[in-house]
Every structure is written in C-alpha cells, then in structure tokens.
Amino acid sequence: MRDALDSFLTVEEICSLLKVERHTVARWISSGQLPAFKPGGGRFWRVRRQDFQKFIKGGVGFRDRAKRRRP
C-alpha cells in the first residue's frame, strides 16, 4: 500500500521540493498546467509523480514566472 501512496505527491510536498508557496502550486493546478485530482472527492489535491516530473521537465510554471518579471 505504501508503494501506491509514494507514486503521488501532496501540494505541501511540491511546495517543499520547489521552494514555492501553496498559492503558486494551486495556480498551476487551477490553470491546468499541473494535472491533479482529489481522491474520493476529498479536500486535498494529489499529483501523480509522473505528471509532476513532466511538469518540471517542461518548465511551464517557471517560464510563466519569468515572463511576468520582464519589463
């Protein structure tokens, strides 16, 4: 059972890994950039580890942040 749980990340785990705030991860999820789901209709988002890895390799969220910083 633990192996199955290890294939998912919580928003808090993503925040810790990327050193970003919860609202940043929530924005990525709500915009569809980072696929996520709420298991069993629960309160908390889960992200498949493979989706997170694709997100990181694509640099989607980071690219958006860099665009906003340009004059």
C-alpha positions in Angstrom: 0.0 0.0 0.0 2.8 2.4 0.8 4.3 2.0 -2.7 1.0 3.1 -4.2 1.0 6.2 -2.0 4.6 7.0 -2.9 3.5 7.5 -6.6 1.6 10.6 -5.6 2.7 14.0 -4.2 0.8 16.4 -2.0 0.7 20.1 -2.6 2.9 20.5 0.5 5.5 18.1 -0.8 5.6 20.0 -4.1 6.0 23.3 -2.3 8.9 21.9 -0.3 10.6 20.4 -3.4 10.3 23.6 -5.4 10.5 26.2 -2.6 7.3 27.9 -3.7 4.1 28.9 -1.8 0.9 26.9 -1.7 -0.9 29.5 -3.8 1.6 29.1 -6.6 1.0 25.3 -6.8 -2.7 26.0 -6.6 -2.5 28.4 -9.5 -0.6 25.8 -11.6 -3.3 23.2 -10.8 -6.3 25.5 -11.4 -4.8 26.7 -14.8 -4.3 23.0 -15.8 -0.6 23.3 -16.1 -0.1 20.7 -13.3 -2.6 17.9 -13.5 -4.1 17.0 -10.1 -7.1 15.3 -8.5 -8.8 15.0 -5.2 -9.1 11.3 -4.3 -12.5 10.2 -3.3 -13.8 13.7 -3.6 -11.7 14.8 -0.7 -10.3 18.2 0.2 -6.7 17.8 -0.7 -5.1 17.7 -4.1 -2.8 14.9 -5.2 -0.4 15.0 -8.1 0.9 11.9 -9.8 4.6 11.7 -9.6 4.9 11.2 -13.3 2.8 14.3 -14.0 5.0 16.3 -11.7 8.1 15.1 -13.5 6.7 16.1 -16.8 5.7 19.5 -15.4 9.3 20.0 -14.1 10.9 18.9 -17.4 8.6 21.3 -19.3 9.3 24.2 -17.0 5.8 25.5 -17.6 5.3 27.2 -14.2 8.8 28.6 -14.1 8.6 30.0 -17.6 5.4 31.9 -16.7 7.0 33.4 -13.7 10.0 34.6 -15.8 7.6 36.3 -18.3 6.0 38.3 -15.6 9.3 39.7 -14.3 10.4 41.1 -17.7 9.8 44.9 -18.1 
